[in-house]
Amino acid sequence: MKPHQSKPISIFSVLFLVLFSQYSTPVTAQEVEDEREFDYLQGSGKGPKQWGEMKKEWAACKNGGMQSPIDLSSQRVKLIPNLGKLNTAYKPCNATVKNRGHDISIEWVGDAGSLKINGTEYLLKQCHWHSPSEHSINGRRYDMELHMVHLSPDPNVTNKIAVVAALYKIGRPDSFLSKLTRDIKSMTDQKEERSAGIIDPNKIKIPGKSYYRYMGSLTVPPCTEGVIWTINKKIRTVSRDQVKLFRVAVHDYAETNARPVQPLNLREIHVYDQGARSTNN
């Protein structure tokens, strides 16, 4: 019997293994909600450059290789037609509006529906906004970014968190944000939460026909990796007054609550565009 000879590994195979391993990174932590523990100011000692040095539990903010946000460059994306249209099944549910000090969030209390990725169900838990946008497209940052955070209840699922994001540019007011105006104004500079009654996540109107997909991290401490990111390609609109309202309410001490773009490293950025054909045959 001839001795076994291993076949050479192609660069494509190596990249596939790297990407596959990224989908297997455990997620065990949630976002830190106390804004006193970190901020977005340069020179404060608590800004993004210092996050990874402030606590050992936040080490990924400095040492992680799959950090978010990133720049979604058209030169780096790979068209993947079989990703399929975004599979969401949201439903109206009781919710609270919360000023967490570093952002405004809506937290659903009960079953607000779910997102399904590769057969795994992720339950919608909360959404929040950053301004300007954290992700950029070909180097351009937009005026605001929405994050819809989902968690998998399956104990056998390694990647527990899936985030659906949408970017906004200045234009017509966003109808969903308009409904939150009164609550947000009353919470300005006050870290508090209040019942908002029934809020239907479908009213956010997240399209699912075209999006980017990559593996990343939470964008605030502890910067946990293994988060499945889905960023809609369609840019939404928001008024200048709406952006200003969110900024003044949570971070009038600073101009932004957006983390700087992080290195892509060896990650691939996949893109799904309904009706488009793959050029990667």
C-alpha positions in Angstrom: 0.0 0.0 0.0 1.3 3.4 -1.0 1.7 5.9 1.8 -1.0 8.5 1.9 0.0 11.8 0.2 -1.9 14.9 1.1 -3.1 17.1 -1.7 -2.0 20.8 -1.9 -4.5 23.2 -0.3 -5.6 26.0 -2.7 -5.9 29.6 -1.6 -9.6 29.3 -2.1 -9.8 26.4 0.3 -7.9 28.3 2.9 -10.2 31.3 2.6 -13.2 28.9 2.8 -11.9 27.4 6.0 -11.2 30.8 7.5 -14.7 32.0 6.7 -16.2 28.7 8.0 -14.3 29.0 11.2 -15.6 32.5 11.6 -19.2 31.1 11.5 -18.2 28.9 14.5 -17.0 31.6 16.9 -19.0 31.5 20.1 -20.9 34.5 21.3 -21.4 34.6 25.1 -21.8 38.3 26.0 -24.2 41.1 25.4 -23.7 44.8 24.9 -22.6 46.8 27.9 -25.5 49.2 28.7 -23.9 51.6 31.3 -22.6 54.5 29.2 -20.4 55.6 32.2 -18.1 52.7 31.4 -17.2 53.9 27.9 -17.7 56.7 25.5 -16.8 57.9 22.0 -14.6 60.9 22.8 -11.0 61.1 21.8 -8.7 61.9 24.8 -11.3 60.9 27.4 -9.5 57.7 28.3 -12.7 55.8 27.6 -12.9 56.2 23.9 -12.9 53.4 21.2 -9.1 53.2 21.2 -9.1 52.4 24.9 -12.0 50.0 25.1 -9.9 46.9 24.8 -7.6 48.0 27.6 -10.2 49.0 30.1 -11.4 45.5 31.2 -10.1 42.0 30.4 -13.6 41.1 29.3 -13.3 43.7 26.6 -10.0 42.5 25.2 -11.6 41.6 21.8 -12.1 45.4 21.2 -8.3 45.6 20.8 -7.2 42.1 19.9 -10.1 40.7 17.9 -9.6 39.9 14.2 -13.3 40.0 13.2 -14.4 43.4 14.6 -17.3 45.6 13.5 -18.1 47.9 11.8 -16.3 47.6 8.5 -16.2 49.4 5.1 -18.3 47.5 2.6 -16.1 48.0 -0.5 -17.5 47.0 -3.8 -14.0 45.6 -4.7 -14.2 43.1 -1.8 -17.7 41.8 -2.1 -18.6 38.4 -3.5 -22.1 37.9 -5.1 -23.8 34.8 -3.5 -27.2 34.2 -5.2 -28.2 31.3 -3.0 -28.2 33.4 0.2 -31.8 34.1 -0.6 -34.2 36.9 0.3 -34.1 37.9 4.0 -36.4 35.6 5.9 -38.2 37.6 8.6 -41.5 36.9 10.5 -42.0 39.9 12.8 -45.2 40.6 14.8 -46.6 43.3 17.0 -45.6 43.1 20.7 -45.3 45.2 23.8 -42.1 47.2 24.0 -40.2 49.8 26.0 -38.3 52.8 24.7 -35.0 53.2 26.5 -32.4 55.9 26.7 -29.3 53.8 27.5 -27.0 56.8 27.6 -25.1 55.9 24.5 -28.1 55.2 22.3 -31.9 55.1 22.1 -33.3 51.6 22.0 -36.6 49.8 21.6 -36.8 46.6 23.6 -39.6 44.1 22.9 -41.2 42.4 25.9 -42.4 39.0 24.7 -42.5 37.5 21.2 -41.8 40.1 18.5 -41.1 37.5 15.9 -37.9 36.3 14.3 -35.3 36.1 11.6 -34.2 32.8 10.0 -30.6 32.3 8.7 -29.5 29.0 7.3 -32.4 27.3 9.1 -31.6 28.8 12.5 -34.2 31.0 14.1 -33.1 34.3 15.8 -35.7 36.0 18.0 -35.9 39.8 17.7 -35.0 41.4 21.0 -34.2 45.1 20.5 -33.2 47.8 18.0 -31.2 51.0 18.4 -29.6 53.7 16.4 -26.1 55.2 15.8 -25.2 58.5 14.1 -23.4 58.8 11.9 -23.6 55.3 10.5 -21.0 52.8 11.8 -20.6 50.8 8.6 -19.5 52.7 5.4 -19.9 51.8 1.8 -16.9 52.5 -0.4 -15.6 54.8 2.2 -18.8 56.8 2.6 -20.5 57.0 6.0 -24.1 57.9 6.1 -26.1 60.0 8.6 -27.6 57.2 10.8 -27.7 53.5 11.2 -30.3 51.1 12.6 -29.4 47.8 14.3 -32.0 45.2 14.9 -30.6 42.7 17.4 -31.7 39.0 17.3 -30.7 36.2 19.6 -31.0 32.4 19.1 -32.6 30.4 21.9 -31.1 27.2 20.6 -28.4 26.0 23.1 -26.7 24.1 20.3 -26.2 27.2 18.1 -22.7 28.6 18.3 -23.4 32.1 16.9 -26.0 33.4 19.2 -26.4 36.9 17.8 -27.6 38.1 14.4 -27.9 41.9 13.6 -29.9 43.4 10.7 -28.7 46.9 9.9 -30.1 49.7 7.7 -28.3 53.0 6.7 -30.0 56.4 6.4 -29.2 59.5 4.5 -30.7 63.0 4.9 -34.0 63.3 3.1 -37.7 62.7 3.9 -38.5 62.0 7.6 -38.6 58.3 8.5 -42.2 57.5 9.5 -41.3 54.9 12.2 -38.9 57.4 13.9 -41.6 60.1 13.8 -43.7 57.9 16.1 -41.0 57.9 18.7 -40.4 61.7 18.7 -42.5 62.4 21.8 -40.8 59.7 24.0 -37.3 60.6 22.9 -37.8 64.3 23.5 -39.0 63.5 27.1 -35.9 61.4 27.7 -33.3 63.9 26.6 -30.2 63.6 28.8 -32.0 61.2 31.1 -31.1 57.5 31.3 -34.5 55.9 31.7 -37.1 53.7 30.0 -40.8 53.7 29.6 -43.6 51.6 28.2 -44.4 52.3 24.5 -47.3 49.9 24.2 -47.6 47.7 21.2 -44.9 48.3 18.6 -44.9 46.4 15.3 -41.4 45.7 14.0 -42.8 45.4 10.5 -43.4 49.2 10.5 -39.6 49.6 10.4 -40.0 48.3 6.8 -36.7 46.5 6.4 -36.3 45.3 2.8 -34.7 41.9 2.2 -34.1 41.8 -1.5 -30.6 43.1 -1.5 -28.0 43.0 1.4 -24.5 42.5 2.5 -23.6 39.6 4.9 -20.4 39.1 6.9 -19.1 37.8 10.2 -18.2 40.5 12.8 -18.7 41.6 16.3 -20.8 43.8 18.6 -19.8 47.4 17.9 -19.8 48.4 21.6 -18.0 46.7 24.5 -17.4 43.8 25.0 -17.0 43.7 21.2 -17.8 40.0 21.2 -17.1 38.3 17.9 -19.2 35.7 16.0 -22.1 38.1 15.2 -23.8 37.5 11.9 -24.3 40.9 10.2 -26.8 41.6 7.5 -26.7 45.2 6.1 -29.4 46.3 3.7 -28.1 47.8 0.5 -31.1 50.1 0.1 -30.3 53.4 1.8 -33.3 54.9 3.7 -34.0 58.5 4.4 -34.2 60.5 7.7 -34.7 64.2 8.3 -32.0 66.4 9.8 -34.3 67.1 12.8 -34.6 63.4 13.5 -30.9 62.9 13.4 -30.4 65.9 15.7 -33.1 64.6 18.1 -31.3 61.3 18.5 -27.9 62.9 18.9 -29.0 65.5 21.5 -31.0 62.9 23.5 -28.1 60.5 24.1 -24.7 62.1 23.4 -24.9 65.8 23.3 -21.4 65.8 24.8 -20.0 64.3 21.5 -20.7 64.6 17.8 -21.1 60.8 17.3 -21.9 57.5 18.9 -20.3 55.5 16.1 -17.3 53.3 16.4 -14.6 53.8 13.8 -14.3 51.3 10.9 -12.3 48.2 11.8 -9.8 46.1 9.6 -11.4 43.5 7.4 -8.5 41.1 7.7 -9.2 37.8 5.9 -13.0 38.0 6.0 -15.2 37.8 2.9 -18.1 40.2 2.4 -21.0 38.4 0.7 -23.8 40.2 -1.1 -27.2 39.0 -2.2 -29.0 40.9 -4.9 -32.3 39.5 -6.1 -32.3 39.0 -9.8 -28.5 39.4 -10.2 -26.3 36.6 -11.4 -23.1 35.5 -9.8 -19.9 36.4 -11.6 -17.9 34.1 -9.4 -18.2 30.8 -11.3 
